[in-house]
Amino acid sequence: MKTVMAFGTFDLMHPGHEYFLRQAKKCGDFLIVIIARDKTVKEVKGQLPEHNEKQRQKAISGLNLADQTVYGDKGLNKYQVINKYRPDIICLGYDQTYFVDGLKNKIKEYKLKTKIIRLKPFRPNEYKTSIIKNEKY
């Protein structure tokens, strides 16, 4: 069985998120979606997400694409979830940059043979949380 892992904030759920998860699901047999903690989102984006982590997890679960949803690590080791679940494939969004720089090194450190796949966007000029947020206000 091929385990796939996908990471994201998934705030203001939109068709781009669903497209990303559908692509990730096609990469293997079991999809684990890691939902960024509220604290991590604030750290990375400078502000809290509009929907808290529980609301975002519920939205992901509601799509019926993830076989398992998990919150990211609360502590300092943001890669710990990779070592815990040891995925065969990690799918990254086309614009995902956080945690990416050290990802290959962590995979080696954990002695994994995990493949990293960068997925394609779905109408990125229309379906991107930052654009939707700006239109909303």
DSSP file (Angstrom, degrees, kcal/mol; ACC not computed):
  #  RESIDUE AA STRUCTURE BP1 BP2  ACC     N-H-->O    O-->H-N    N-H-->O    O-->H-N    TCO  KAPPA ALPHA  PHI   PSI    X-CA   Y-CA   Z-CA
    1    1 A M              0   0    0      0, 0.0     2,-0.6     0, 0.0    27,-0.0   0.000 360.0 360.0 360.0 130.1    0.0    0.0    0.0
    2    2 A K        -     0   0    0     86,-0.1    27,-2.6    85,-0.1    28,-1.9  -0.816 360.0-153.0 -94.6 119.9    1.4    3.4   -1.0
    3    3 A T  E     -a   30   0A   0     -2,-0.6    86,-2.0    26,-0.2    85,-1.9  -0.802   8.8-164.8 -96.3 131.3    0.8    6.1    1.6
    4    4 A V  E     -ab  31  89A   0     26,-3.2    28,-3.1    -2,-0.5     2,-0.4  -0.911   1.1-160.8-115.1 141.0    0.6    9.7    0.4
    5    5 A M  E     -ab  32  90A   0     84,-2.3    86,-2.9    -2,-0.4     2,-0.4  -0.980   7.3-176.5-124.3 135.3    0.9   12.8    2.6
    6    6 A A  E     -ab  33  91A   0     26,-2.3    28,-3.5    -2,-0.4     2,-0.3  -0.992   8.6-157.2-130.7 139.5   -0.3   16.3    1.8
    7    7 A F  E     +a   34   0A   0     84,-0.8     2,-0.3    -2,-0.4    86,-0.2  -0.829  26.0 128.1-114.5 150.7    0.2   19.4    3.9
    8    8 A G  E     -a   35   0A   0     26,-1.7    28,-2.7    -2,-0.3    -2,-0.0  -0.946  57.1-120.3 177.1 169.2   -1.7   22.7    4.0
    9    9 A T        -     0   0    0     -2,-0.3    -1,-0.1    26,-0.2    32,-0.1   0.854  36.9-166.1 -85.6 -45.2   -3.6   25.3    5.8
   10   10 A F        +     0   0    0      1,-0.2     3,-0.4    -3,-0.1     2,-0.3   0.878  22.1 164.2  58.8  42.7   -6.8   24.8    3.9
   11   11 A D        +     0   0    0      1,-0.2    -1,-0.2     2,-0.0     3,-0.1  -0.645  61.9  15.3 -87.2 150.0   -8.4   28.0    5.0
   12   12 A L  S    S-     0   0    0     -2,-0.3    -1,-0.2     1,-0.1    -2,-0.1   0.971  97.9-127.6  49.0  64.9  -11.4   29.3    3.1
   13   13 A M        +     0   0    0     -3,-0.4    -1,-0.1     3,-0.1    -2,-0.0  -0.074  42.7 164.1 -45.6 131.2  -11.9   25.9    1.3
   14   14 A H    >>  -     0   0    0     -3,-0.1     4,-1.7   113,-0.1     3,-1.0  -0.907  53.8 -87.4-146.4 171.3  -12.1   26.4   -2.4
   15   15 A P  H 3> S+     0   0    0      0, 0.0     4,-2.5     0, 0.0     5,-0.2   0.769 121.1  62.4 -57.2 -27.4  -11.9   24.3   -5.7
   16   16 A G  H 3> S+     0   0    0      2,-0.2     4,-2.2     1,-0.2     5,-0.1   0.905 104.5  47.5 -64.1 -40.6   -8.1   24.8   -5.8
   17   17 A H  H <> S+     0   0    0     -3,-1.0     4,-2.4     2,-0.2     5,-0.2   0.932 112.6  48.6 -63.3 -46.2   -7.8   22.9   -2.5
   18   18 A E  H  X S+     0   0    0     -4,-1.7     4,-2.4     1,-0.2    -2,-0.2   0.903 110.8  50.5 -62.4 -41.5  -10.1   20.1   -3.7
   19   19 A Y  H  X S+     0   0    0     -4,-2.5     4,-2.4     2,-0.2    -1,-0.2   0.922 109.7  51.4 -61.1 -45.3   -8.2   19.8   -6.9
   20   20 A F  H  X S+     0   0    0     -4,-2.2     4,-2.3     1,-0.2    -2,-0.2   0.924 112.5  45.3 -57.2 -47.6   -4.9   19.6   -5.0
   21   21 A L  H  X S+     0   0    0     -4,-2.4     4,-2.5     2,-0.2    -1,-0.2   0.855 110.3  53.6 -70.1 -34.2   -6.3   16.8   -2.8
   22   22 A R  H  X S+     0   0    0     -4,-2.4     4,-1.4     2,-0.2    -1,-0.2   0.917 110.7  47.4 -64.5 -42.0   -7.8   14.9   -5.7
   23   23 A Q  H  X S+     0   0    0     -4,-2.4     4,-0.5     2,-0.2     3,-0.2   0.931 112.5  49.2 -62.5 -45.4   -4.4   14.9   -7.4
   24   24 A A  H >< S+     0   0    0     -4,-2.3     3,-1.5     1,-0.2     4,-0.3   0.906 106.9  55.7 -60.6 -42.9   -2.7   13.8   -4.2
   25   25 A K  H >< S+     0   0    0     -4,-2.5     3,-1.2     1,-0.3    -1,-0.2   0.852 102.4  56.8 -59.4 -36.4   -5.2   11.0   -3.8
   26   26 A K  H 3< S+     0   0    0     -4,-1.4    -1,-0.3    -3,-0.2    -2,-0.2   0.628  93.7  70.6 -70.8 -13.6   -4.4    9.7   -7.3
   27   27 A C  T << S-     0   0    0     -3,-1.5     2,-0.3    -4,-0.5    -1,-0.2   0.574 113.3 -13.9 -82.3  -9.1   -0.7    9.3   -6.3
   28   28 A G  S <  S-     0   0    0     -3,-1.2   -25,-0.2    -4,-0.3     3,-0.1  -0.858  71.6 -88.3-165.9-161.0   -1.3    6.4   -3.9
   29   29 A D  S    S+     0   0    0    -27,-2.6     2,-0.4     1,-0.3   -26,-0.2   0.687 103.7  37.2-103.9 -24.8   -3.6    4.2   -2.0
   30   30 A F  E     -a    3   0A   0    -28,-1.9   -26,-3.2     2,-0.0     2,-0.6  -0.972  68.3-156.8-138.7 117.4   -4.0    6.0    1.4
   31   31 A L  E     -a    4   0A   0     -2,-0.4    36,-2.1    34,-0.2    37,-1.7  -0.851   6.1-171.4-103.7 121.0   -4.0    9.8    1.7
   32   32 A I  E     -ac   5  68A   0    -28,-3.1   -26,-2.3    -2,-0.6     2,-0.6  -0.949  10.2-158.1-106.6 122.2   -3.0   11.5    5.0
   33   33 A V  E     -ac   6  69A   0     35,-2.7    37,-2.7    -2,-0.6     2,-0.6  -0.899   3.2-152.7-105.1 123.2   -3.8   15.2    5.0
   34   34 A I  E     -ac   7  70A   0    -28,-3.5   -26,-1.7    -2,-0.6     2,-0.6  -0.849   9.4-154.4 -96.9 120.2   -1.8   17.3    7.5
   35   35 A I  E     -ac   8  71A   0     35,-3.0    37,-2.6    -2,-0.6   -26,-0.2  -0.839  21.2-116.9-100.2 124.0   -3.6   20.4    8.6
   36   36 A A        -     0   0    0    -28,-2.7     2,-0.1    -2,-0.6    -1,-0.0  -0.291  30.0-114.9 -60.4 136.9   -1.5   23.3    9.8
   37   37 A R     >  -     0   0    0     36,-0.2     4,-2.4     1,-0.1     5,-0.2  -0.370  21.8-116.9 -67.3 150.9   -2.0   24.3   13.4
   38   38 A D  H  > S+     0   0    0      1,-0.2     4,-2.3     2,-0.2     5,-0.2   0.910 117.3  52.6 -54.9 -44.0   -3.4   27.7   14.0
   39   39 A K  H  > S+     0   0    0      1,-0.2     4,-2.0     2,-0.2    -1,-0.2   0.886 109.0  49.2 -61.1 -40.6   -0.2   28.7   15.8
   40   40 A T  H  > S+     0   0    0      2,-0.2     4,-2.7     1,-0.2     5,-0.2   0.902 108.9  52.4 -67.4 -41.4    1.9   27.6   12.8
   41   41 A V  H  X S+     0   0    0     -4,-2.4     4,-3.3     1,-0.2     6,-0.6   0.922 110.0  48.8 -60.7 -44.0   -0.3   29.5   10.4
   42   42 A K  H  X S+     0   0    0     -4,-2.3     4,-1.5     1,-0.2    -1,-0.2   0.906 112.3  49.5 -61.3 -41.4    0.2   32.7   12.5
   43   43 A E  H  < S+     0   0    0     -4,-2.0    -2,-0.2    -5,-0.2    -1,-0.2   0.913 120.5  34.8 -62.4 -45.3    4.0   32.0   12.5
   44   44 A V  H  < S+     0   0    0     -4,-2.7    -2,-0.2     1,-0.1    -3,-0.2   0.905 130.6  28.3 -80.4 -44.5    4.2   31.5    8.8
   45   45 A K  H  < S-     0   0    0     -4,-3.3    -3,-0.2     2,-0.3    -2,-0.2   0.501  99.8-120.4-101.9  -5.8    1.6   34.0    7.4
   46   46 A G  S  < S+     0   0    0     -4,-1.5     2,-0.3    -5,-0.4    -4,-0.2   0.472  86.3  59.7  81.8   0.6    1.7   36.6   10.2
   47   47 A Q  S    S-     0   0    0     -6,-0.6    -2,-0.3     0, 0.0    -1,-0.1  -0.990  87.9 -97.3-154.9 157.0   -2.0   36.2   11.0
   48   48 A L        -     0   0    0     -2,-0.3    -9,-0.1     1,-0.1     4,-0.1  -0.399  47.3-103.3 -71.1 152.6   -4.4   33.5   12.2
   49   49 A P        -     0   0    0      0, 0.0    -1,-0.1     0, 0.0     4,-0.1  -0.356  26.1-117.5 -69.9 159.4   -6.5   31.7    9.6
   50   50 A E  S    S+     0   0    0      1,-0.1     2,-0.4     2,-0.1    -2,-0.1   0.880 104.3  46.2 -64.4 -37.6  -10.2   32.8    9.3
   51   51 A H  S    S-     0   0    0      1,-0.0    -1,-0.1     2,-0.0     5,-0.0  -0.890  92.2-122.0-108.2 136.9  -11.2   29.2   10.3
   52   52 A N     >  -     0   0    0     -2,-0.4     4,-2.4     1,-0.1     3,-0.2  -0.185  34.8 -95.7 -72.1 170.9   -9.6   27.5   13.3
   53   53 A E  H  > S+     0   0    0      1,-0.2     4,-2.2     2,-0.2     5,-0.2   0.827 124.1  52.8 -59.3 -34.7   -7.9   24.2   12.9
   54   54 A K  H  > S+     0   0    0      2,-0.2     4,-2.1     1,-0.2    -1,-0.2   0.914 110.6  47.0 -68.4 -41.4  -10.9   22.2   13.9
   55   55 A Q  H  > S+     0   0    0     -3,-0.2     4,-2.0     2,-0.2    -2,-0.2   0.900 113.3  49.3 -64.7 -40.5  -13.1   23.9   11.3
   56   56 A R  H  X S+     0   0    0     -4,-2.4     4,-2.0     2,-0.2    -2,-0.2   0.876 110.2  50.5 -68.3 -37.3  -10.5   23.4    8.7
   57   57 A Q  H  X S+     0   0    0     -4,-2.2     4,-2.8    -5,-0.2    -1,-0.2   0.909 109.4  51.3 -65.4 -40.9  -10.2   19.7    9.6
   58   58 A K  H  X S+     0   0    0     -4,-2.1     4,-2.0     1,-0.2    -2,-0.2   0.893 108.9  51.2 -62.7 -39.8  -13.9   19.3    9.3
   59   59 A A  H  X S+     0   0    0     -4,-2.0     4,-0.6     2,-0.2    -1,-0.2   0.908 111.6  46.8 -64.4 -42.1  -14.0   20.9    5.9
   60   60 A I  H ><>S+     0   0    0     -4,-2.0     3,-1.3     1,-0.2     5,-0.6   0.935 112.2  50.0 -65.0 -46.3  -11.2   18.5    4.7
   61   61 A S  H ><5S+     0   0    0     -4,-2.8     3,-1.5     1,-0.3    -1,-0.2   0.862 102.9  62.5 -60.1 -35.3  -13.0   15.5    6.1
   62   62 A G  H 3<5S+     0   0    0     -4,-2.0    -1,-0.3     1,-0.3    -2,-0.2   0.691  92.4  63.8 -65.4 -19.6  -16.2   16.6    4.4
   63   63 A L  T <<5S-     0   0    0     -3,-1.3    -1,-0.3    -4,-0.6    -2,-0.2   0.668  96.0-141.1 -77.4 -16.1  -14.6   16.2    1.0
   64   64 A N  T < 5S+     0   0    0     -3,-1.5    -3,-0.1    -4,-0.4    -2,-0.1   0.843  73.0 106.6  56.8  36.7  -14.3   12.5    1.6
   65   65 A L      < +     0   0    0     -5,-0.6     2,-0.3     1,-0.0   -34,-0.2   0.705  57.5  76.3-108.3 -35.6  -10.8   12.5   -0.1
   66   66 A A        -     0   0    0     -6,-0.4   -34,-0.2     1,-0.2     3,-0.2  -0.608  58.5-160.8 -81.4 135.0   -8.5   12.0    2.9
   67   67 A D  S    S+     0   0    0    -36,-2.1     2,-0.3     1,-0.3   -35,-0.2   0.731  85.5   9.6 -80.6 -24.1   -8.3    8.6    4.4
   68   68 A Q  E     -c   32   0A   0    -37,-1.7   -35,-2.7    -3,-0.0     2,-0.4  -0.973  66.0-155.4-153.7 138.7   -6.9   10.3    7.6
   69   69 A T  E     +c   33   0A   0     -2,-0.3     2,-0.4   -37,-0.2   -35,-0.2  -0.964  18.5 178.0-116.8 138.3   -6.6   13.9    8.7
   70   70 A V  E     -c   34   0A   0    -37,-2.7   -35,-3.0    -2,-0.4     2,-0.2  -0.988  27.4-120.6-138.7 142.7   -4.0   14.9   11.2
   71   71 A Y  E     -c   35   0A   0     -2,-0.4   -35,-0.2   -37,-0.2     3,-0.1  -0.589  37.3-107.9 -79.2 147.4   -2.9   18.2   12.8
   72   72 A G        -     0   0    0    -37,-2.6     2,-0.1    -2,-0.2    -1,-0.1  -0.147  52.4 -71.6 -63.9 169.7    0.6   19.3   12.3
   73   73 A D        -     0   0    0      5,-0.3   -36,-0.2     1,-0.1    -1,-0.2  -0.401  32.6-150.1 -68.9 138.3    3.0   19.2   15.2
   74   74 A K  S    S+     0   0    0     -2,-0.1    -1,-0.1    -3,-0.1     4,-0.1   0.780  75.8  64.7 -76.3 -28.2    2.5   21.7   18.0
   75   75 A G  S    S-     0   0    0      2,-0.2    -2,-0.0     1,-0.0    -3,-0.0   0.221 105.4 -78.6 -84.1-157.0    6.2   21.9   18.9
   76   76 A L  S    S+     0   0    0      1,-0.1     2,-1.3     2,-0.1     3,-0.1   0.730 106.1  80.9 -81.1 -23.7    9.3   23.0   17.1
   77   77 A N    >   +     0   0    0      1,-0.2     3,-1.2     2,-0.1     4,-0.3  -0.666  50.0 173.1 -90.7  90.8    9.8   19.9   14.9
   78   78 A K  T 3  S+     0   0    0     -2,-1.3     3,-0.3     1,-0.3    -5,-0.3   0.646  77.3  57.5 -71.2 -14.4    7.4   20.5   12.0
   79   79 A Y  T >> S+     0   0    0      1,-0.2     3,-1.5     2,-0.1     4,-1.3   0.512  76.2  96.7 -92.4  -5.7    8.8   17.4   10.2
   80   80 A Q  H <> S+     0   0    0     -3,-1.2     4,-2.2     1,-0.3    -1,-0.2   0.823  75.6  61.3 -55.8 -35.8    8.0   15.0   13.0
   81   81 A V  H 3> S+     0   0    0     -3,-0.3     4,-2.2    -4,-0.3    -1,-0.3   0.819 100.6  55.5 -63.2 -30.7    4.7   13.9   11.4
   82   82 A I  H <> S+     0   0    0     -3,-1.5     4,-2.4     2,-0.2    -1,-0.2   0.925 109.1  45.9 -66.9 -44.7    6.7   12.7    8.4
   83   83 A N  H  < S+     0   0    0     -4,-1.3    -2,-0.2     1,-0.2    -1,-0.2   0.874 113.0  51.5 -65.9 -36.6    8.8   10.4   10.6
   84   84 A K  H  < S+     0   0    0     -4,-2.2    -2,-0.2     1,-0.2    -1,-0.2   0.928 123.1  26.8 -66.6 -46.1    5.7    9.2   12.5
   85   85 A Y  H  < S-     0   0    0     -4,-2.2    -2,-0.2    -5,-0.1    -1,-0.2   0.645  87.9-153.3 -96.2 -17.2    3.7    8.2    9.4
   86   86 A R     <  -     0   0    0     -4,-2.4   -83,-0.2    -5,-0.3    -3,-0.1   0.905  18.9-157.7  46.9  63.0    6.6    7.5    7.0
   87   87 A P        -     0   0    0      0, 0.0   -83,-0.2     0, 0.0    26,-0.1  -0.278  22.2-141.9 -71.0 155.1    4.8    8.2    3.7
   88   88 A D  S    S+     0   0    0    -85,-1.9    27,-2.8     1,-0.3     2,-0.4   0.791  90.0  24.3 -79.5 -31.7    5.9    6.8    0.4
   89   89 A I  E     -bd   4 115A   0    -86,-2.0   -84,-2.3    25,-0.2     2,-0.5  -0.995  62.4-159.5-138.0 139.0    5.0   10.1   -1.3
   90   90 A I  E     -bd   5 116A   0     25,-2.9    27,-2.9    -2,-0.4     2,-0.5  -0.989  15.3-154.8-116.3 124.2    4.7   13.7   -0.2
   91   91 A C  E     -bd   6 117A   0    -86,-2.9   -84,-0.8    -2,-0.5     2,-0.4  -0.859  10.1-166.7-100.2 129.2    2.6   15.9   -2.4
   92   92 A L  E     - d   0 118A   0     25,-3.0    27,-3.2    -2,-0.5   -84,-0.1  -0.881  22.5-113.6-113.9 146.6    3.3   19.7   -2.3
   93   93 A G    >   -     0   0    0     -2,-0.4     3,-1.3   -86,-0.2    27,-0.1  -0.348  33.5-106.9 -71.1 159.5    1.2   22.4   -3.7
   94   94 A Y  T 3  S+     0   0    0      1,-0.3    -1,-0.1    24,-0.1    26,-0.1   0.775 120.4  33.5 -58.8 -28.6    2.5   24.5   -6.7
   95   95 A D  T 3  S+     0   0    0      2,-0.0     2,-0.4     0, 0.0    -1,-0.3   0.240  85.2 128.2-113.3  11.3    3.1   27.5   -4.4
   96   96 A Q    <   +     0   0    0     -3,-1.3    -4,-0.0     1,-0.2   -88,-0.0  -0.563  16.2 150.8 -75.3 123.3    4.0   25.7   -1.2
   97   97 A T    >>  +     0   0    0     -2,-0.4     3,-1.3     3,-0.1     4,-0.7   0.649  36.8  97.6-123.0 -30.4    7.3   27.0    0.2
   98   98 A Y  T 34 S+     0   0    0      1,-0.3   -54,-0.0     2,-0.2    -2,-0.0  -0.444 100.7   4.2 -70.1 136.4    7.2   26.6    4.0
   99   99 A F  T 34 S+     0   0    0     -2,-0.2     4,-0.4     1,-0.1    -1,-0.3   0.260 105.0 103.3  75.7  -9.1    9.0   23.4    5.3
  100  100 A V  T X>  +     0   0    0     -3,-1.3     3,-1.1     1,-0.2     4,-0.6   0.884  65.7  63.7 -73.3 -39.0   10.1   22.7    1.7
  101  101 A D  T 3< S+     0   0    0     -4,-0.7     4,-0.3     1,-0.3     3,-0.2   0.888 113.6  31.4 -54.9 -45.2   13.7   23.8    2.1
  102  102 A G  T 3> S+     0   0    0      1,-0.2     4,-2.3     2,-0.1    -1,-0.3   0.397  93.4  98.6 -94.4   3.6   14.7   21.2    4.6
  103  103 A L  H <> S+     0   0    0     -3,-1.1     4,-2.3    -4,-0.4     5,-0.2   0.917  81.5  47.6 -61.6 -48.8   12.3   18.5    3.5
  104  104 A K  H  X S+     0   0    0     -4,-0.6     4,-2.0    -3,-0.2    -1,-0.2   0.900 113.2  49.8 -60.6 -41.2   14.8   16.4    1.4
  105  105 A N  H  > S+     0   0    0     -4,-0.3     4,-2.7     1,-0.2    -1,-0.2   0.893 110.2  50.0 -65.6 -39.5   17.4   16.5    4.2
  106  106 A K  H  X S+     0   0    0     -4,-2.3     4,-2.6     2,-0.2    -2,-0.2   0.896 107.7  53.7 -65.9 -39.4   14.8   15.4    6.8
  107  107 A I  H  <>S+     0   0    0     -4,-2.3     5,-2.6     2,-0.2    -1,-0.2   0.920 112.3  44.8 -60.5 -43.2   13.7   12.5    4.6
  108  108 A K  H ><5S+     0   0    0     -4,-2.0     3,-1.6     3,-0.2    -2,-0.2   0.929 111.5  52.9 -64.7 -45.2   17.3   11.4    4.4
  109  109 A E  H 3<5S+     0   0    0     -4,-2.7    -2,-0.2     1,-0.3    -1,-0.2   0.877 109.9  47.9 -58.3 -39.6   17.8   11.9    8.1
  110  110 A Y  T 3<5S-     0   0    0     -4,-2.6    -1,-0.3    -5,-0.1    -2,-0.2   0.433 113.6-121.8 -82.0   1.4   14.7    9.7    8.8
  111  111 A K  T < 5 +     0   0    0     -3,-1.6     2,-0.3     1,-0.2    -3,-0.2   0.911  61.0 148.6  58.6  45.8   16.1    7.1    6.4
  112  112 A L      < -     0   0    0     -5,-2.6    -1,-0.2    -6,-0.1   -24,-0.1  -0.712  51.2-147.5-106.1 159.2   13.1    7.2    4.2
  113  113 A K        +     0   0    0     -2,-0.3     2,-0.1   -26,-0.1    -5,-0.1  -0.136  43.8 157.3-112.4  34.1   12.7    6.7    0.5
  114  114 A T        -     0   0    0     -7,-0.1     2,-0.4   -25,-0.1   -25,-0.2  -0.381  34.7-140.8 -66.8 132.8    9.9    9.2    0.2
  115  115 A K  E     -d   89   0A   0    -27,-2.8   -25,-2.9    -2,-0.1     2,-0.5  -0.776   9.4-143.5 -94.2 137.9    9.3   10.7   -3.2
  116  116 A I  E     -d   90   0A   0     -2,-0.4     2,-0.5   -27,-0.2   -25,-0.2  -0.902  17.3-172.3-105.1 126.8    8.4   14.4   -3.3
  117  117 A I  E     -d   91   0A   0    -27,-2.9   -25,-3.0    -2,-0.5     2,-0.6  -0.975  15.9-147.7-122.0 128.9    5.9   15.5   -6.0
  118  118 A R  E     -d   92   0A   0     -2,-0.5   -25,-0.2   -27,-0.2     2,-0.1  -0.858  24.4-145.5 -94.0 119.4    5.0   19.1   -6.8
  119  119 A L        -     0   0    0    -27,-3.2   -99,-0.1    -2,-0.6   -25,-0.0  -0.446  14.7-106.6 -88.5 159.5    1.3   19.2   -7.9
  120  120 A K        -     0   0    0     -2,-0.1   -97,-0.1   -27,-0.1    -1,-0.1  -0.491  33.2-114.2 -84.4 151.5   -0.2   21.4  -10.6
  121  121 A P        -     0   0    0      0, 0.0     2,-0.6     0, 0.0    -1,-0.1  -0.382  13.4-135.6 -80.4 162.2   -2.5   24.4   -9.7
  122  122 A F  S    S-     0   0    0      5,-0.3     5,-0.3     1,-0.1     4,-0.1  -0.953  79.9 -36.3-117.6 108.0   -6.1   24.7  -10.6
  123  123 A R  S >> S-     0   0    0     -2,-0.6     4,-3.3     1,-0.1     3,-2.1   0.916  72.2-173.5  41.6  63.8   -6.9   28.2  -11.9
  124  124 A P  T 34 S+     0   0    0      0, 0.0    -1,-0.1     0, 0.0  -108,-0.0   0.691  77.5  61.2 -63.2 -20.1   -4.4   29.9   -9.5
  125  125 A N  T 34 S+     0   0    0      1,-0.1     3,-0.1     2,-0.1    -2,-0.1   0.585 120.5  25.5 -80.4  -8.0   -5.4   33.4  -10.6
  126  126 A E  T <4 S+     0   0    0     -3,-2.1     2,-0.9    -4,-0.1    -3,-0.1   0.710 120.7  49.9-118.0 -44.6   -8.9   32.6   -9.3
  127  127 A Y  S  < S+     0   0    0     -4,-3.3     2,-0.3    -5,-0.3    -5,-0.3  -0.706  73.1 114.8-109.7  82.0   -8.7   29.9   -6.7
  128  128 A K    >>  -     0   0    0     -2,-0.9     4,-2.5    -3,-0.1     3,-0.6  -0.978  64.5-129.9-144.8 132.2   -6.0   30.9   -4.2
  129  129 A T  H 3> S+     0   0    0     -2,-0.3     4,-2.9     1,-0.3     5,-0.2   0.870 107.3  53.6 -55.0 -42.1   -6.9   31.7   -0.5
  130  130 A S  H 3> S+     0   0    0      1,-0.2     4,-1.9     2,-0.2    -1,-0.3   0.880 111.3  46.2 -63.3 -36.8   -5.0   35.1   -0.5
  131  131 A I  H <> S+     0   0    0     -3,-0.6     4,-2.2     2,-0.2    -2,-0.2   0.931 113.8  47.9 -68.7 -45.5   -7.0   36.2   -3.6
  132  132 A I  H  X S+     0   0    0     -4,-2.5     4,-1.7     1,-0.2    -2,-0.2   0.894 111.2  51.7 -62.2 -39.6  -10.3   35.1   -2.2
  133  133 A K  H  X S+     0   0    0     -4,-2.9     4,-1.2    -5,-0.3    -1,-0.2   0.914 109.7  49.0 -63.1 -43.5   -9.5   36.8    1.1
  134  134 A N  H  < S+     0   0    0     -4,-1.9    -2,-0.2     1,-0.2    -1,-0.2   0.867 111.5  49.4 -65.4 -36.7   -8.7   40.1   -0.6
  135  135 A E  H  < S+     0   0    0     -4,-2.2    -1,-0.2     1,-0.2    -2,-0.2   0.820 106.1  57.9 -69.5 -30.4  -11.9   39.9   -2.6
  136  136 A K  H  <        0   0    0     -4,-1.7    -1,-0.2     1,-0.2    -2,-0.2   0.816 360.0 360.0 -69.6 -31.1  -13.9   39.2    0.5
  137  137 A Y     <        0   0    0     -4,-1.2    -1,-0.2    -3,-0.2    -2,-0.2   0.420 360.0 360.0-109.3 360.0  -12.7   42.4    2.2
